Amino acid sequence: MAKRLEGDFDYIVVGAGTAGCIVANRLSANPRNRVLILEAGGSDNWIWFHIPVGYLFAIGNPRSDWMFRTEPEAGLNGRSLAYPRGKVIGGSSAINAMISMRGQAADYDHWRQLGLGGWGWDDVRPAFRRLEDHFLGESEHHGTGGGWRIEAPRLSWKVLDAVADAAEEMGMRKIPDFNTGDNEGIGYFHVNQKRGRRWSAARGFLKPALRRPNLRLEKDVLVDRLIIENGRAAGVRFIQRGEAAEARARGEVILCAGSIGSIQVLHRSGVGPADWLAPLGIETVLDRQGVGRNLQDHLQQRAIYKVTGVRTLNETYYSLVRRGLMGLDYAFRRRGPLTMAPSQLGIFTRSDQRRERATGQVRRSAAPLPGDHGERMQFAADLARHRAHPLDAGRRGAFDRAELSIDRRGPPGRRRRHPHHAAVDEAAGAGALSPRRISAGAVGWRR
Ligand SMILES: Cc1cc2nc3c(=O)[nH]c(=O)nc-3n(C[C@H](O)[C@H](O)[C@H](O)COP(=O)(O)OP(=O)(O)OC[C@H]3O[C@@H](n4cnc5c(N)ncnc54)[C@H](O)[C@@H]3O)c2cc1C
């Protein structure tokens, strides 16, 4: 028998990640709402959640990453890729690349045309503006005073300036901001940081709201499934420190467990394709074929180039003196390579000129970080010793689609392998940047 979490709640938010922190903040702003937020991970009291390059230690680390892997994929020469997702308050915003990127206006307008009311560019832009505290100040595109801090990067590299100049010579244009609805162009990415520290959703939205008496956060809580009564989500069942428990909401349960976690919870609750759930012995509550389909991501290919005549991070790192200066630069000015996003310069361009808008993305960095994206990368161990810089190329859009489904009924226990079977649905690879079909398949999870 599951014990009942004491307290009456109007809303239960599942997942204190990027979305969950914002939702909990907004709901608890009304003192009449009693809000419970449940998070599988722990607190962010580790220095590497705050120093920007900490992603090197947080990604691929079970302390902060769910450690999902894709199933081996024939289209990727049998590779199984690490598929990082944040598991800590702040969720993926605590371990991600910090690049501020809204996407293109035409994508949102396309969703609206498909029937998704409220998701056109003109609908979402005011929400983005309200959310932001943008270093460029108030404008038709950006807002100030919101919880989501966005700043200019605190370093630049000659090698990247040269790449930008070369791209301009090839006819692309330099733009100061990728987030105006049309991101075609070249520029340094803006980042979710405040004065040289990572700005996660937990810092921006959850922590300030936790002072409110009507918001309660429970960590180390693995939500198993929804309690569905009379067709309504009345609460959740979960496991906290090995004990089964449940909590109930008078109002709503809001699933913010991310693109993987929310699907897991829904499937375990009997919401999803009936033909997937039946073999697992899960009674279908709602047969929804789309739940677990059409996961889209941006698979990238990385090429590393040796360069001469210009400094890259590699040689800075391998010089003891320069490394010391790098540390001092961060300690005293919160500047320099320790504030670096994994990619610093972006180029969005069309894969061919018949396209109406940018279809390809190239990201460049001043230092190659070898290893699969998402594997744990050690600064010291993995930086190539030669002067080099990488180029990541990918196609944007419905390029990389996968399905996600669970393979057993209950939630995972500790140290258990819990693969998510998934089959590739579609992978379109037309275009100059990626002429071959590339696909990412299943997402598995090992703990
Ligand atoms: C390595 C990496 C780099 C990225 N780089 C960028 C970037 O530079 N720019 C950008 O815009 N986006 C980037 N993203 C994507 C961006 O971070 C995500 O799209 C965004 O954070 C997703 O927010 P979310 O709230 O949906 O999920 P998340 O932020 O992942 O939050 C989900 C939360 O739910 C919790 N949870 C899951 N399952 C359960 C459960 N059963 N019970 C309880 N809690 C649960 C998780 O622990 C997590 O805290 C990156 C993502 C990753 C992983």
The ligand as an SDF file (V2000), in Angstrom:
LIG
                    3D

 53 58  0  0  0  0  0  0  0  0999 V2000
   23.3960   18.0920  -23.4850 C   0  0  0  0  0  0  0  0  0  0  0  0
   22.2790   19.0330  -23.9050 C   0  0  0  0  0  0  0  0  0  0  0  0
   22.5910   20.2130  -24.5570 C   0  0  0  0  0  0  0  0  0  0  0  0
   21.5650   21.0780  -24.9300 C   0  0  0  0  0  0  0  0  0  0  0  0
   21.8850   22.3100  -25.4370 N   0  0  0  0  0  0  0  0  0  0  0  0
   20.9040   23.2150  -25.6370 C   0  0  0  0  0  0  0  0  0  0  0  0
   21.2110   24.5430  -26.0040 C   0  0  0  0  0  0  0  0  0  0  0  0
   22.3660   24.9300  -26.0870 O   0  0  0  0  0  0  0  0  0  0  0  0
   20.1910   25.4160  -26.2270 N   0  0  0  0  0  0  0  0  0  0  0  0
   18.8820   25.0150  -26.0980 C   0  0  0  0  0  0  0  0  0  0  0  0
   17.9810   25.8500  -26.3030 O   0  0  0  0  0  0  0  0  0  0  0  0
   18.5670   23.7660  -25.7380 N   0  0  0  0  0  0  0  0  0  0  0  0
   19.5380   22.8760  -25.4770 C   0  0  0  0  0  0  0  0  0  0  0  0
   19.2170   21.6220  -25.0590 N   0  0  0  0  0  0  0  0  0  0  0  0
   17.8070   21.2670  -24.9650 C   0  0  0  0  0  0  0  0  0  0  0  0
   17.1350   21.8770  -23.7450 C   0  0  0  0  0  0  0  0  0  0  0  0
   17.9750   21.8310  -22.6220 O   0  0  0  0  0  0  0  0  0  0  0  0
   15.8560   21.0740  -23.5130 C   0  0  0  0  0  0  0  0  0  0  0  0
   15.0400   21.1720  -24.6680 O   0  0  0  0  0  0  0  0  0  0  0  0
   15.0520   21.5820  -22.3420 C   0  0  0  0  0  0  0  0  0  0  0  0
   15.8520   21.7160  -21.1980 O   0  0  0  0  0  0  0  0  0  0  0  0
   13.9100   20.5830  -22.0960 C   0  0  0  0  0  0  0  0  0  0  0  0
   13.1390   21.0440  -21.0200 O   0  0  0  0  0  0  0  0  0  0  0  0
   12.0700   20.0920  -20.3540 P   0  0  0  0  0  0  0  0  0  0  0  0
   11.4920   20.8370  -19.2120 O   0  0  0  0  0  0  0  0  0  0  0  0
   11.1580   19.5650  -21.4040 O   0  0  0  0  0  0  0  0  0  0  0  0
   12.9110   18.8390  -19.8320 O   0  0  0  0  0  0  0  0  0  0  0  0
   14.0850   18.8080  -18.7800 P   0  0  0  0  0  0  0  0  0  0  0  0
   14.7010   20.1430  -18.5840 O   0  0  0  0  0  0  0  0  0  0  0  0
   14.9750   17.6880  -19.1800 O   0  0  0  0  0  0  0  0  0  0  0  0
   13.3420   18.4590  -17.4230 O   0  0  0  0  0  0  0  0  0  0  0  0
   12.7250   17.2380  -17.1540 C   0  0  0  0  0  0  0  0  0  0  0  0
   12.8500   16.9950  -15.6430 C   0  0  0  0  0  0  0  0  0  0  0  0
   11.9770   15.9400  -15.2790 O   0  0  0  0  0  0  0  0  0  0  0  0
   12.6620   15.0640  -14.4300 C   0  0  0  0  0  0  0  0  0  0  0  0
   12.0470   13.7470  -14.5660 N   0  0  0  0  0  0  0  0  0  0  0  0
   12.0420   12.9410  -15.6630 C   0  0  0  0  0  0  0  0  0  0  0  0
   11.3610   11.8230  -15.4190 N   0  0  0  0  0  0  0  0  0  0  0  0
   10.9110   11.9130  -14.1510 C   0  0  0  0  0  0  0  0  0  0  0  0
   10.1460   11.0510  -13.3230 C   0  0  0  0  0  0  0  0  0  0  0  0
    9.6760    9.8670  -13.7580 N   0  0  0  0  0  0  0  0  0  0  0  0
    9.8710   11.4420  -12.0560 N   0  0  0  0  0  0  0  0  0  0  0  0
   10.3310   12.6340  -11.5940 C   0  0  0  0  0  0  0  0  0  0  0  0
   11.0600   13.4960  -12.3290 N   0  0  0  0  0  0  0  0  0  0  0  0
   11.3470   13.1360  -13.6030 C   0  0  0  0  0  0  0  0  0  0  0  0
   14.1020   15.1140  -14.9110 C   0  0  0  0  0  0  0  0  0  0  0  0
   15.0070   14.6550  -13.9220 O   0  0  0  0  0  0  0  0  0  0  0  0
   14.2570   16.5930  -15.2570 C   0  0  0  0  0  0  0  0  0  0  0  0
   14.6770   17.3520  -14.1580 O   0  0  0  0  0  0  0  0  0  0  0  0
   20.2090   20.7270  -24.6770 C   0  0  0  0  0  0  0  0  0  0  0  0
   19.9000   19.5420  -24.0290 C   0  0  0  0  0  0  0  0  0  0  0  0
   20.9190   18.7000  -23.6120 C   0  0  0  0  0  0  0  0  0  0  0  0
   20.5580   17.4560  -22.8500 C   0  0  0  0  0  0  0  0  0  0  0  0
  1  2  1  0
  2  3  1  0
  2 52  2  0
  3  4  2  0
  4  5  1  0
  4 50  1  0
  5  6  2  0
  6  7  1  0
  6 13  1  0
  7  8  2  0
  7  9  1  0
  9 10  1  0
 10 11  2  0
 10 12  1  0
 12 13  2  0
 13 14  1  0
 14 15  1  0
 14 50  1  0
 15 16  1  0
 16 17  1  0
 16 18  1  0
 18 19  1  0
 18 20  1  0
 20 21  1  0
 20 22  1  0
 22 23  1  0
 23 24  1  0
 24 25  2  0
 24 26  1  0
 24 27  1  0
 27 28  1  0
 28 29  2  0
 28 30  1  0
 28 31  1  0
 31 32  1  0
 32 33  1  0
 33 34  1  0
 33 48  1  0
 34 35  1  0
 35 36  1  0
 35 46  1  0
 36 37  1  0
 36 45  1  0
 37 38  2  0
 38 39  1  0
 39 40  1  0
 39 45  2  0
 40 41  1  0
 40 42  2  0
 42 43  1  0
 43 44  2  0
 44 45  1  0
 46 47  1  0
 46 48  1  0
 48 49  1  0
 50 51  2  0
 51 52  1  0
 52 53  1  0
M  END
$$$$
